[in-house]
């Protein structure tokens, strides 16, 4: 068992949890161009890091959020994709919580 990798995964998941909380705050609040840029940045980070650590679901949901923000930046109405953005944020939180529980149950 690679304890160093397990610790890196724990750190990633803790950081990912904070990022998802920030994503949710942006989704729930006022969205100006700076907020949308931050949302795209956070989603992009989760997309890459999630894949690197083997969390395909985190990566794919983050990619969908990033695509949604690109669509909004391209002029599409935020209301038309709001439900999808919220669902992907919920999926991220659920997957991070699940992965965190699984790591906690791993032999230390």
N, CA, C and O atoms as a GROMACS GRO file, in nm:
protein
  432
    1UNK      N    1   0.085  -0.117   0.000
    1UNK     CA    2   0.000   0.000   0.000
    1UNK      C    3   0.090   0.124   0.000
    1UNK      O    4   0.185   0.133   0.078
    2UNK      N    5   0.059   0.218  -0.086
    2UNK     CA    6   0.138   0.340  -0.098
    2UNK      C    7   0.080   0.448  -0.006
    2UNK      O    8  -0.014   0.519  -0.042
    3UNK      N    9   0.139   0.459   0.113
    3UNK     CA   10   0.088   0.553   0.213
    3UNK      C   11   0.107   0.698   0.170
    3UNK      O   12   0.027   0.785   0.204
    4UNK      N   13   0.214   0.723   0.095
    4UNK     CA   14   0.237   0.859   0.047
    4UNK      C   15   0.126   0.901  -0.050
    4UNK      O   16   0.078   1.014  -0.043
    5UNK      N   17   0.087   0.811  -0.139
    5UNK     CA   18  -0.022   0.841  -0.232
    5UNK      C   19  -0.153   0.860  -0.157
    5UNK      O   20  -0.232   0.949  -0.190
    6UNK      N   21  -0.177   0.778  -0.056
    6UNK     CA   22  -0.299   0.794   0.023
    6UNK      C   23  -0.304   0.931   0.090
    6UNK      O   24  -0.409   0.995   0.093
    7UNK      N   25  -0.191   0.976   0.142
    7UNK     CA   26  -0.186   1.107   0.206
    7UNK      C   27  -0.209   1.218   0.104
    7UNK      O   28  -0.280   1.315   0.132
    8UNK      N   29  -0.151   1.205  -0.015
    8UNK     CA   30  -0.174   1.303  -0.121
    8UNK      C   31  -0.321   1.308  -0.161
    8UNK      O   32  -0.376   1.415  -0.185
    9UNK      N   33  -0.384   1.192  -0.166
    9UNK     CA   34  -0.527   1.187  -0.199
    9UNK      C   35  -0.609   1.255  -0.090
    9UNK      O   36  -0.704   1.327  -0.119
   10UNK      N   37  -0.573   1.231   0.036
   10UNK     CA   38  -0.644   1.296   0.147
   10UNK      C   39  -0.632   1.448   0.136
   10UNK      O   40  -0.730   1.521   0.153
   11UNK      N   41  -0.512   1.495   0.107
   11UNK     CA   42  -0.490   1.639   0.092
   11UNK      C   43  -0.570   1.694  -0.027
   11UNK      O   44  -0.633   1.799  -0.017
   12UNK      N   45  -0.568   1.621  -0.137
   12UNK     CA   46  -0.645   1.665  -0.254
   12UNK      C   47  -0.793   1.676  -0.219
   12UNK      O   48  -0.857   1.776  -0.251
   13UNK      N   49  -0.847   1.574  -0.154
   13UNK     CA   50  -0.990   1.573  -0.123
   13UNK      C   51  -1.026   1.686  -0.027
   13UNK      O   52  -1.133   1.745  -0.039
   14UNK      N   53  -0.939   1.716   0.069
   14UNK     CA   54  -0.965   1.828   0.160
   14UNK      C   55  -0.968   1.959   0.083
   14UNK      O   56  -1.055   2.043   0.106
   15UNK      N   57  -0.872   1.978  -0.007
   15UNK     CA   58  -0.870   2.099  -0.089
   15UNK      C   59  -0.989   2.104  -0.184
   15UNK      O   60  -1.049   2.209  -0.205
   16UNK      N   61  -1.023   1.989  -0.240
   16UNK     CA   62  -1.136   1.982  -0.332
   16UNK      C   63  -1.266   2.018  -0.262
   16UNK      O   64  -1.352   2.084  -0.320
   17UNK      N   65  -1.280   1.976  -0.137
   17UNK     CA   66  -1.399   2.010  -0.061
   17UNK      C   67  -1.412   2.162  -0.047
   17UNK      O   68  -1.520   2.217  -0.065
   18UNK      N   69  -1.302   2.228  -0.016
   18UNK     CA   70  -1.304   2.374  -0.007
   18UNK      C   71  -1.338   2.440  -0.140
   18UNK      O   72  -1.413   2.538  -0.143
   19UNK      N   73  -1.286   2.386  -0.247
   19UNK     CA   74  -1.315   2.441  -0.380
   19UNK      C   75  -1.461   2.424  -0.417
   19UNK      O   76  -1.522   2.513  -0.475
   20UNK      N   77  -1.517   2.309  -0.383
   20UNK     CA   78  -1.659   2.285  -0.413
   20UNK      C   79  -1.747   2.377  -0.330
   20UNK      O   80  -1.850   2.424  -0.378
   21UNK      N   81  -1.709   2.401  -0.208
   21UNK     CA   82  -1.785   2.497  -0.125
   21UNK      C   83  -1.781   2.636  -0.189
   21UNK      O   84  -1.882   2.707  -0.192
   22UNK      N   85  -1.665   2.674  -0.239
   22UNK     CA   86  -1.655   2.804  -0.306
   22UNK      C   87  -1.737   2.806  -0.435
   22UNK      O   88  -1.803   2.905  -0.465
   23UNK      N   89  -1.732   2.696  -0.510
   23UNK     CA   90  -1.814   2.686  -0.632
   23UNK      C   91  -1.960   2.705  -0.597
   23UNK      O   92  -2.031   2.780  -0.664
   24UNK      N   93  -2.006   2.637  -0.492
   24UNK     CA   94  -2.146   2.648  -0.453
   24UNK      C   95  -2.182   2.790  -0.412
   24UNK      O   96  -2.289   2.839  -0.445
   25UNK      N   97  -2.092   2.856  -0.340
   25UNK     CA   98  -2.116   2.995  -0.300
   25UNK      C   99  -2.131   3.085  -0.422
   25UNK      O  100  -2.218   3.172  -0.424
   26UNK      N  101  -2.048   3.064  -0.522
   26UNK     CA  102  -2.058   3.144  -0.645
   26UNK      C  103  -2.190   3.114  -0.716
   26UNK      O  104  -2.258   3.206  -0.762
   27UNK      N  105  -2.225   2.986  -0.724
   27UNK     CA  106  -2.350   2.950  -0.790
   27UNK      C  107  -2.472   3.006  -0.718
   27UNK      O  108  -2.572   3.039  -0.781
   28UNK      N  109  -2.462   3.018  -0.586
   28UNK     CA  110  -2.574   3.068  -0.507
   28UNK      C  111  -2.580   3.220  -0.499
   28UNK      O  112  -2.680   3.276  -0.455
   29UNK      N  113  -2.472   3.287  -0.540
   29UNK     CA  114  -2.465   3.432  -0.524
   29UNK      C  115  -2.476   3.508  -0.655
   29UNK      O  116  -2.512   3.454  -0.760
   30UNK      N  117  -2.442   3.634  -0.645
   30UNK     CA  118  -2.437   3.721  -0.763
   30UNK      C  119  -2.320   3.678  -0.850
   30UNK      O  120  -2.213   3.644  -0.799
   31UNK      N  121  -2.340   3.679  -0.979
   31UNK     CA  122  -2.234   3.634  -1.069
   31UNK      C  123  -2.194   3.744  -1.166
   31UNK      O  124  -2.263   3.770  -1.265
   32UNK      N  125  -2.083   3.808  -1.137
   32UNK     CA  126  -2.026   3.902  -1.232
   32UNK      C  127  -1.915   3.829  -1.307
   32UNK      O  128  -1.894   3.710  -1.286
   33UNK      N  129  -1.846   3.899  -1.394
   33UNK     CA  130  -1.745   3.832  -1.476
   33UNK      C  131  -1.631   3.778  -1.390
   33UNK      O  132  -1.575   3.672  -1.421
   34UNK      N  133  -1.596   3.847  -1.283
   34UNK     CA  134  -1.489   3.798  -1.194
   34UNK      C  135  -1.533   3.668  -1.125
   34UNK      O  136  -1.452   3.576  -1.111
   35UNK      N  137  -1.658   3.661  -1.082
   35UNK     CA  138  -1.708   3.540  -1.018
   35UNK      C  139  -1.711   3.424  -1.116
   35UNK      O  140  -1.677   3.311  -1.080
   36UNK      N  141  -1.750   3.450  -1.239
   36UNK     CA  142  -1.752   3.345  -1.341
   36UNK      C  143  -1.611   3.298  -1.373
   36UNK      O  144  -1.587   3.179  -1.394
   37UNK      N  145  -1.517   3.392  -1.378
   37UNK     CA  146  -1.377   3.355  -1.402
   37UNK      C  147  -1.326   3.265  -1.289
   37UNK      O  148  -1.258   3.165  -1.314
   38UNK      N  149  -1.360   3.302  -1.166
   38UNK     CA  150  -1.316   3.221  -1.051
   38UNK      C  151  -1.380   3.082  -1.056
   38UNK      O  152  -1.314   2.982  -1.029
   39UNK      N  153  -1.506   3.076  -1.091
   39UNK     CA  154  -1.577   2.949  -1.102
   39UNK      C  155  -1.511   2.860  -1.208
   39UNK      O  156  -1.489   2.742  -1.185
   40UNK      N  157  -1.480   2.917  -1.323
   40UNK     CA  158  -1.414   2.842  -1.430
   40UNK      C  159  -1.277   2.793  -1.384
   40UNK      O  160  -1.237   2.680  -1.413
   41UNK      N  161  -1.204   2.878  -1.312
   41UNK     CA  162  -1.072   2.842  -1.261
   41UNK      C  163  -1.081   2.724  -1.164
   41UNK      O  164  -1.005   2.628  -1.175
   42UNK      N  165  -1.173   2.731  -1.069
   42UNK     CA  166  -1.189   2.625  -0.971
   42UNK      C  167  -1.229   2.494  -1.038
   42UNK      O  168  -1.176   2.388  -1.006
   43UNK      N  169  -1.322   2.502  -1.132
   43UNK     CA  170  -1.366   2.382  -1.203
   43UNK      C  171  -1.251   2.323  -1.283
   43UNK      O  172  -1.234   2.201  -1.287
   44UNK      N  173  -1.173   2.408  -1.347
   44UNK     CA  174  -1.060   2.361  -1.426
   44UNK      C  175  -0.958   2.289  -1.337
   44UNK      O  176  -0.906   2.184  -1.375
   45UNK      N  177  -0.930   2.344  -1.220
   45UNK     CA  178  -0.836   2.281  -1.127
   45UNK      C  179  -0.888   2.143  -1.083
   45UNK      O  180  -0.812   2.046  -1.081
   46UNK      N  181  -1.016   2.136  -1.049
   46UNK     CA  182  -1.072   2.008  -1.006
   46UNK      C  183  -1.073   1.907  -1.119
   46UNK      O  184  -1.050   1.788  -1.098
   47UNK      N  185  -1.098   1.954  -1.239
   47UNK     CA  186  -1.100   1.865  -1.356
   47UNK      C  187  -0.964   1.798  -1.372
   47UNK      O  188  -0.955   1.676  -1.386
   48UNK      N  189  -0.858   1.877  -1.370
   48UNK     CA  190  -0.724   1.821  -1.389
   48UNK      C  191  -0.676   1.737  -1.272
   48UNK      O  192  -0.626   1.626  -1.291
   49UNK      N  193  -0.691   1.790  -1.153
   49UNK     CA  194  -0.643   1.719  -1.034
   49UNK      C  195  -0.724   1.593  -1.008
   49UNK      O  196  -0.668   1.489  -0.971
   50UNK      N  197  -0.853   1.601  -1.027
   50UNK     CA  198  -0.937   1.483  -1.006
   50UNK      C  199  -0.892   1.367  -1.093
   50UNK      O  200  -0.882   1.254  -1.047
   51UNK      N  201  -0.866   1.397  -1.219
   51UNK     CA  202  -0.820   1.293  -1.310
   51UNK      C  203  -0.684   1.240  -1.270
   51UNK      O  204  -0.658   1.120  -1.280
   52UNK      N  205  -0.596   1.328  -1.227
   52UNK     CA  206  -0.460   1.288  -1.188
   52UNK      C  207  -0.460   1.192  -1.069
   52UNK      O  208  -0.376   1.104  -1.060
   53UNK      N  209  -0.556   1.211  -0.979
   53UNK     CA  210  -0.563   1.124  -0.862
   53UNK      C  211  -0.656   1.004  -0.881
   53UNK      O  212  -0.679   0.927  -0.788
   54UNK      N  213  -0.709   0.989  -1.001
   54UNK     CA  214  -0.792   0.873  -1.030
   54UNK      C  215  -0.939   0.890  -0.997
   54UNK      O  216  -1.012   0.792  -0.988
   55UNK      N  217  -0.983   1.014  -0.978
   55UNK     CA  218  -1.123   1.040  -0.948
   55UNK      C  219  -1.194   1.090  -1.074
   55UNK      O  220  -1.214   1.210  -1.092
   56UNK      N  221  -1.229   0.996  -1.159
   56UNK     CA  222  -1.288   1.029  -1.289
   56UNK      C  223  -1.418   1.107  -1.274
   56UNK      O  224  -1.444   1.199  -1.352
   57UNK      N  225  -1.498   1.072  -1.176
   57UNK     CA  226  -1.627   1.140  -1.159
   57UNK      C  227  -1.607   1.286  -1.118
   57UNK      O  228  -1.679   1.373  -1.166
   58UNK      N  229  -1.511   1.312  -1.031
   58UNK     CA  230  -1.481   1.450  -0.993
   58UNK      C  231  -1.437   1.527  -1.116
   58UNK      O  232  -1.482   1.639  -1.141
   59UNK      N  233  -1.349   1.467  -1.193
   59UNK     CA  234  -1.298   1.531  -1.314
   59UNK      C  235  -1.409   1.560  -1.414
   59UNK      O  236  -1.415   1.669  -1.471
   60UNK      N  237  -1.498   1.464  -1.435
   60UNK     CA  238  -1.603   1.483  -1.536
   60UNK      C  239  -1.707   1.586  -1.492
   60UNK      O  240  -1.753   1.666  -1.574
   61UNK      N  241  -1.745   1.587  -1.367
   61UNK     CA  242  -1.841   1.688  -1.320
   61UNK      C  243  -1.780   1.827  -1.322
   61UNK      O  244  -1.847   1.924  -1.357
   62UNK      N  245  -1.652   1.837  -1.286
   62UNK     CA  246  -1.585   1.966  -1.292
   62UNK      C  247  -1.575   2.015  -1.437
   62UNK      O  248  -1.590   2.134  -1.465
   63UNK      N  249  -1.549   1.922  -1.529
   63UNK     CA  250  -1.542   1.958  -1.671
   63UNK      C  251  -1.677   2.010  -1.720
   63UNK      O  252  -1.681   2.104  -1.800
   64UNK      N  253  -1.785   1.952  -1.673
   64UNK     CA  254  -1.919   1.997  -1.714
   64UNK      C  255  -1.948   2.138  -1.660
   64UNK      O  256  -2.011   2.219  -1.727
   65UNK      N  257  -1.902   2.165  -1.538
   65UNK     CA  258  -1.919   2.301  -1.484
   65UNK      C  259  -1.838   2.399  -1.568
   65UNK      O  260  -1.886   2.507  -1.603
   66UNK      N  261  -1.717   2.361  -1.600
   66UNK     CA  262  -1.632   2.448  -1.681
   66UNK      C  263  -1.698   2.476  -1.817
   66UNK      O  264  -1.699   2.589  -1.864
   67UNK      N  265  -1.753   2.373  -1.880
   67UNK     CA  266  -1.822   2.390  -2.008
   67UNK      C  267  -1.943   2.482  -1.993
   67UNK      O  268  -1.968   2.566  -2.079
   68UNK      N  269  -2.017   2.467  -1.884
   68UNK     CA  270  -2.133   2.551  -1.860
   68UNK      C  271  -2.095   2.697  -1.847
   68UNK      O  272  -2.163   2.785  -1.900
   69UNK      N  273  -1.985   2.723  -1.778
   69UNK     CA  274  -1.938   2.861  -1.762
   69UNK      C  275  -1.894   2.917  -1.897
   69UNK      O  276  -1.917   3.034  -1.926
   70UNK      N  277  -1.830   2.834  -1.977
   70UNK     CA  278  -1.791   2.878  -2.111
   70UNK      C  279  -1.914   2.914  -2.194
   70UNK      O  280  -1.911   3.011  -2.270
   71UNK      N  281  -2.020   2.837  -2.179
   71UNK     CA  282  -2.143   2.867  -2.252
   71UNK      C  283  -2.203   3.000  -2.206
   71UNK      O  284  -2.250   3.079  -2.288
   72UNK      N  285  -2.200   3.025  -2.075
   72UNK     CA  286  -2.250   3.153  -2.023
   72UNK      C  287  -2.164   3.267  -2.075
   72UNK      O  288  -2.215   3.370  -2.117
   73UNK      N  289  -2.031   3.248  -2.071
   73UNK     CA  290  -1.939   3.351  -2.121
   73UNK      C  291  -1.961   3.376  -2.270
   73UNK      O  292  -1.937   3.485  -2.319
   74UNK      N  293  -2.008   3.274  -2.340
   74UNK     CA  294  -2.036   3.286  -2.483
   74UNK      C  295  -2.170   3.350  -2.513
   74UNK      O  296  -2.207   3.366  -2.629
   75UNK      N  297  -2.244   3.386  -2.409
   75UNK     CA  298  -2.369   3.458  -2.428
   75UNK      C  299  -2.495   3.380  -2.399
   75UNK      O  300  -2.605   3.436  -2.405
   76UNK      N  301  -2.482   3.252  -2.367
   76UNK     CA  302  -2.601   3.173  -2.335
   76UNK      C  303  -2.655   3.216  -2.198
   76UNK      O  304  -2.578   3.250  -2.108
   77UNK      N  305  -2.785   3.213  -2.185
   77UNK     CA  306  -2.849   3.252  -2.061
   77UNK      C  307  -2.811   3.156  -1.949
   77UNK      O  308  -2.818   3.034  -1.965
   78UNK      N  309  -2.771   3.212  -1.834
   78UNK     CA  310  -2.735   3.129  -1.719
   78UNK      C  311  -2.854   3.047  -1.672
   78UNK      O  312  -2.837   2.934  -1.625
   79UNK      N  313  -2.973   3.104  -1.684
   79UNK     CA  314  -3.092   3.031  -1.639
   79UNK      C  315  -3.112   2.900  -1.715
   79UNK      O  316  -3.166   2.804  -1.661
   80UNK      N  317  -3.070   2.898  -1.842
   80UNK     CA  318  -3.091   2.778  -1.924
   80UNK      C  319  -3.006   2.660  -1.879
   80UNK      O  320  -3.038   2.545  -1.909
   81UNK      N  321  -2.897   2.688  -1.807
   81UNK     CA  322  -2.811   2.577  -1.762
   81UNK      C  323  -2.793   2.573  -1.611
   81UNK      O  324  -2.712   2.495  -1.560
   82UNK      N  325  -2.867   2.656  -1.540
   82UNK     CA  326  -2.854   2.665  -1.394
   82UNK      C  327  -2.872   2.530  -1.325
   82UNK      O  328  -2.793   2.493  -1.239
   83UNK      N  329  -2.976   2.458  -1.361
   83UNK     CA  330  -3.002   2.330  -1.296
   83UNK      C  331  -2.888   2.232  -1.317
   83UNK      O  332  -2.853   2.156  -1.226
   84UNK      N  333  -2.830   2.233  -1.435
   84UNK     CA  334  -2.717   2.143  -1.463
   84UNK      C  335  -2.595   2.181  -1.380
   84UNK      O  336  -2.527   2.095  -1.326
   85UNK      N  337  -2.568   2.311  -1.370
   85UNK     CA  338  -2.455   2.355  -1.289
   85UNK      C  339  -2.473   2.313  -1.144
   85UNK      O  340  -2.380   2.263  -1.080
   86UNK      N  341  -2.593   2.334  -1.091
   86UNK     CA  342  -2.622   2.296  -0.952
   86UNK      C  343  -2.608   2.145  -0.933
   86UNK      O  344  -2.554   2.101  -0.831
   87UNK      N  345  -2.655   2.066  -1.029
   87UNK     CA  346  -2.646   1.921  -1.018
   87UNK      C  347  -2.501   1.874  -1.020
   87UNK      O  348  -2.462   1.786  -0.944
   88UNK      N  349  -2.420   1.934  -1.107
   88UNK     CA  350  -2.279   1.895  -1.112
   88UNK      C  351  -2.207   1.934  -0.983
   88UNK      O  352  -2.120   1.860  -0.936
   89UNK      N  353  -2.242   2.048  -0.926
   89UNK     CA  354  -2.182   2.088  -0.798
   89UNK      C  355  -2.221   1.989  -0.688
   89UNK      O  356  -2.138   1.952  -0.605
   90UNK      N  357  -2.347   1.947  -0.687
   90UNK     CA  358  -2.393   1.847  -0.590
   90UNK      C  359  -2.321   1.714  -0.611
   90UNK      O  360  -2.279   1.649  -0.516
   91UNK      N  361  -2.306   1.674  -0.737
   91UNK     CA  362  -2.233   1.551  -0.768
   91UNK      C  363  -2.090   1.557  -0.716
   91UNK      O  364  -2.039   1.460  -0.661
   92UNK      N  365  -2.026   1.673  -0.734
   92UNK     CA  366  -1.889   1.690  -0.685
   92UNK      C  367  -1.883   1.671  -0.533
   92UNK      O  368  -1.800   1.596  -0.482
   93UNK      N  369  -1.972   1.738  -0.464
   93UNK     CA  370  -1.972   1.727  -0.317
   93UNK      C  371  -1.994   1.582  -0.274
   93UNK      O  372  -1.926   1.532  -0.185
   94UNK      N  373  -2.091   1.516  -0.336
   94UNK     CA  374  -2.121   1.377  -0.302
   94UNK      C  375  -2.002   1.286  -0.328
   94UNK      O  376  -1.969   1.201  -0.245
   95UNK      N  377  -1.938   1.304  -0.442
   95UNK     CA  378  -1.823   1.219  -0.478
   95UNK      C  379  -1.704   1.245  -0.386
   95UNK      O  380  -1.634   1.151  -0.347
   96UNK      N  381  -1.681   1.369  -0.350
   96UNK     CA  382  -1.571   1.402  -0.258
   96UNK      C  383  -1.598   1.342  -0.121
   96UNK      O  384  -1.507   1.286  -0.059
   97UNK      N  385  -1.720   1.353  -0.073
   97UNK     CA  386  -1.755   1.294   0.057
   97UNK      C  387  -1.738   1.143   0.055
   97UNK      O  388  -1.687   1.084   0.150
   98UNK      N  389  -1.781   1.080  -0.053
   98UNK     CA  390  -1.769   0.934  -0.067
   98UNK      C  391  -1.622   0.893  -0.068
   98UNK      O  392  -1.584   0.800   0.002
   99UNK      N  393  -1.541   0.961  -0.149
   99UNK     CA  394  -1.399   0.928  -0.157
   99UNK      C  395  -1.329   0.951  -0.023
   99UNK      O  396  -1.241   0.874   0.015
  100UNK      N  397  -1.368   1.056   0.047
  100UNK     CA  398  -1.308   1.085   0.178
  100UNK      C  399  -1.341   0.973   0.277
  100UNK      O  400  -1.254   0.929   0.353
  101UNK      N  401  -1.466   0.927   0.276
  101UNK     CA  402  -1.504   0.815   0.365
  101UNK      C  403  -1.426   0.690   0.330
  101UNK      O  404  -1.378   0.619   0.418
  102UNK      N  405  -1.413   0.662   0.200
  102UNK     CA  406  -1.339   0.543   0.158
  102UNK      C  407  -1.193   0.548   0.202
  102UNK      O  408  -1.138   0.448   0.247
  103UNK      N  409  -1.130   0.666   0.190
  103UNK     CA  410  -0.992   0.679   0.234
  103UNK      C  411  -0.981   0.664   0.386
  103UNK      O  412  -0.884   0.607   0.436
  104UNK      N  413  -1.079   0.715   0.458
  104UNK     CA  414  -1.078   0.704   0.604
  104UNK      C  415  -1.085   0.558   0.648
  104UNK      O  416  -1.034   0.521   0.754
  105UNK      N  417  -1.148   0.475   0.566
  105UNK     CA  418  -1.162   0.334   0.599
  105UNK      C  419  -1.044   0.251   0.550
  105UNK      O  420  -1.039   0.130   0.574
  106UNK      N  421  -0.950   0.316   0.481
  106UNK     CA  422  -0.831   0.246   0.433
  106UNK      C  423  -0.737   0.224   0.550
  106UNK      O  424  -0.724   0.310   0.638
  107UNK      N  425  -0.673   0.111   0.552
  107UNK     CA  426  -0.581   0.079   0.660
  107UNK      C  427  -0.473   0.186   0.668
  107UNK      O  428  -0.407   0.217   0.569
  108UNK      N  429  -0.456   0.242   0.785
  108UNK     CA  430  -0.356   0.350   0.804
  108UNK      C  431  -0.228   0.296   0.861
  108UNK      O  432  -0.134   0.371   0.883
   0.00000   0.00000   0.00000
